[in-house]
Structure formats: C-alpha cells, structure tokens
Amino acid sequence: MGTQWRGMGLSLMRLSRFRDSILRSDEAVKPLGLQVSQLLLSTDEAIFDDMVISFVSLTAIQVCPWGLG
C-alpha cells in the first residue's frame, strides 16, 4: 500500500476516533460498492494490488481527523 505498511489500518481500527472516521468513509464510498472498513480488515494479501482499493484505503486513513476533539 505505498508508503503505508500492511495491517496499519487493521491496527488503527482499535482506536475509536479512527474507527468512527473509517465508518463515515464507508458511507461516502457506499454508492461505489466499496466498504473501507472491510478493505482495511481484509486478510487477502493481494487486495491492495488493485489501485482503486489502495487509493480509497490510503485516502480514508489520511483524512481521519486525528486532532479533532
């Protein structure tokens, strides 16, 4: 997944603020037939070989509002 390591999203899903952001991302990409949370939780080693899946997953991780209360 580019500059990210495999499993990073999975590890971060334990954090409530991150998980909530990803669940909001799920709603945003739902019309496209994607579910970011399931992409990050996938155990499929080849899932991020798909450029669209990699882009959507990385974008969802990067837009998480870490600094917001």
C-alpha positions as CSV (number, residue, x, y, z in Angstrom):
1,M,0.0,0.0,0.0
2,G,2.6,2.5,-1.0
3,T,4.1,4.3,2.0
4,Q,1.9,2.5,4.5
5,W,2.6,-0.9,5.9
6,R,0.2,-3.9,5.5
7,G,-2.0,-4.1,8.5
8,M,-1.7,-0.5,9.5
9,G,-5.4,0.2,9.0
10,L,-6.3,-3.0,10.8
11,S,-4.2,-2.0,13.8
12,L,-5.7,1.6,13.8
13,M,-9.3,0.2,13.8
14,R,-8.8,-0.4,17.5
15,L,-8.8,3.4,18.1
16,S,-12.4,4.7,18.4
17,R,-11.7,8.1,16.6
18,F,-10.1,6.3,13.7
19,R,-12.8,3.6,13.5
20,D,-15.5,6.3,13.5
21,S,-13.8,8.2,10.7
22,I,-13.5,5.0,8.7
23,L,-17.2,4.2,9.2
24,R,-18.0,7.6,7.9
25,S,-15.8,6.9,4.9
26,D,-17.9,3.7,4.4
27,E,-20.9,5.9,3.9
28,A,-19.1,8.1,1.4
29,V,-18.0,5.3,-0.9
30,K,-21.1,3.1,-0.4
31,P,-22.6,4.2,-3.8
32,L,-19.4,2.9,-5.5
33,G,-19.9,-0.5,-3.9
34,L,-16.9,-0.2,-1.6
35,Q,-16.6,-0.5,2.1
36,V,-13.4,0.9,3.5
37,S,-13.7,-0.9,6.9
38,Q,-13.8,-4.2,5.2
39,L,-10.9,-3.3,2.9
40,L,-8.8,-2.5,5.9
41,L,-9.8,-5.6,7.8
42,S,-9.3,-7.9,4.9
43,T,-6.8,-10.7,5.3
44,D,-6.4,-11.1,1.5
45,E,-2.7,-10.5,0.7
46,A,-3.5,-9.3,-2.8
47,I,-6.3,-6.8,-2.0
48,F,-4.1,-3.7,-2.3
49,D,-2.8,-4.8,-5.7
50,D,-6.0,-3.1,-7.0
51,M,-5.1,0.6,-7.5
52,V,-8.6,1.9,-6.7
53,I,-8.7,-0.1,-3.4
54,S,-5.2,1.2,-2.5
55,F,-6.2,4.8,-3.3
56,V,-9.5,4.7,-1.4
57,S,-7.9,3.0,1.6
58,L,-5.0,5.4,1.9
59,T,-7.2,8.4,1.4
60,A,-9.6,7.2,4.2
61,I,-6.6,6.7,6.5
62,Q,-5.1,10.1,5.7
63,V,-8.3,12.1,6.2
64,C,-9.0,10.7,9.6
65,P,-9.5,13.8,11.9
66,W,-6.8,12.8,14.5
67,G,-6.6,16.3,16.0
68,L,-10.3,17.0,16.4
69,G,-11.9,16.7,19.9
